């Protein structure tokens, strides 16, 4: 799947907040100790879900 992102149109503050929230959620999940591979796969699945459902997700512009 090809998907282009205009990096100049992306708000770096929003990107930073999303990263912070994801990290906080991972830290709050005390029962998880994911490997690097598991994190990469999880983030890949999140990206795929966002791209597949972009028309139905209000957070995606």
C-alpha positions in Angstrom: 0.0 0.0 0.0 1.4 3.4 -1.0 0.6 6.3 1.3 2.3 9.7 1.2 2.4 12.1 4.1 3.2 15.8 3.7 5.6 16.2 6.7 5.3 19.9 6.5 1.5 19.7 7.1 2.0 17.5 10.3 1.8 19.3 13.6 4.9 18.1 15.6 3.2 19.0 18.9 0.4 16.6 18.1 2.9 13.9 17.0 4.8 14.4 20.3 1.6 14.1 22.3 0.6 10.9 20.6 4.0 9.4 21.3 3.7 10.5 24.9 0.3 8.9 25.3 1.4 5.6 23.7 4.4 5.5 26.0 2.3 6.3 29.1 -0.2 3.5 28.1 2.7 1.0 27.7 4.1 2.0 31.1 0.7 1.7 32.7 0.3 -1.9 31.5 2.5 -3.4 34.2 1.8 -7.0 33.1 3.4 -6.3 29.7 7.1 -6.5 28.9 7.1 -6.4 25.1 10.1 -7.2 23.0 11.3 -4.8 20.4 9.8 -7.1 17.7 6.4 -7.1 19.4 6.4 -3.3 19.6 7.3 -3.0 15.9 4.5 -5.4 15.0 2.0 -3.7 17.3 2.8 -0.2 15.9 2.6 -1.6 12.3 -0.9 -3.0 13.1 -2.0 0.4 14.6 -0.8 2.1 11.4 -2.6 -0.4 9.2 -5.8 0.0 11.3 -5.6 3.8 10.9 -5.0 3.7 7.2 -7.7 1.0 6.6 -10.3 2.9 8.6 -9.3 6.5 7.8 -12.7 7.4 6.5 -14.4 6.3 9.7 -12.0 7.6 12.3 -12.6 11.2 13.5 -9.0 11.5 14.7 -7.6 11.1 11.1 -7.8 14.2 8.9 
